[in-house]
């Protein structure tokens, strides 16, 4: 059976990855906001 959403890892990384985020001002804001919140607090809500 074919899984419908088989997006390639490369495509995903280019769209949503760290370097894609760093390219835009809003992406950098998003990363900084996540860093301020901290990983631990985000993951266990």
C-alpha positions as CSV (number, residue, x, y, z in Angstrom):
1,X,0.0,0.0,0.0
2,X,1.3,3.4,-1.0
3,X,1.7,5.9,1.8
4,X,0.1,9.2,0.5
5,X,2.4,11.8,2.0
6,X,5.9,10.5,1.1
7,X,7.7,13.9,0.9
8,X,11.4,13.5,0.6
9,X,13.6,14.4,3.5
10,X,15.6,16.9,1.3
11,X,12.4,18.7,0.2
12,X,11.3,18.9,3.8
13,X,14.6,20.2,5.1
14,X,14.8,22.8,2.4
15,X,11.3,24.1,3.3
16,X,11.3,23.7,7.1
17,X,14.9,23.2,8.0
18,X,17.2,25.4,10.0
19,X,18.9,27.0,7.1
20,X,15.5,27.8,5.4
21,X,14.4,29.5,8.6
22,X,17.7,31.5,8.8
23,X,17.1,32.9,5.3
24,X,14.2,35.0,6.3
25,X,13.8,37.7,9.0
26,X,10.7,36.0,10.4
27,X,12.4,32.6,10.4
28,X,15.2,34.0,12.5
29,X,12.6,35.5,14.9
30,X,10.9,32.2,15.2
31,X,14.2,30.4,16.0
32,X,15.1,33.0,18.6
33,X,11.7,32.7,20.2
34,X,12.0,28.9,20.4
35,X,15.5,29.3,21.9
36,X,14.1,31.7,24.5
37,X,11.4,29.3,25.5
38,X,13.8,26.4,25.7
39,X,13.5,22.9,24.3
40,X,12.4,21.2,27.5
41,X,9.5,23.5,28.2
42,X,8.1,23.2,24.7
43,X,8.2,19.4,24.5
44,X,6.6,18.7,27.9
45,X,3.4,20.7,27.9
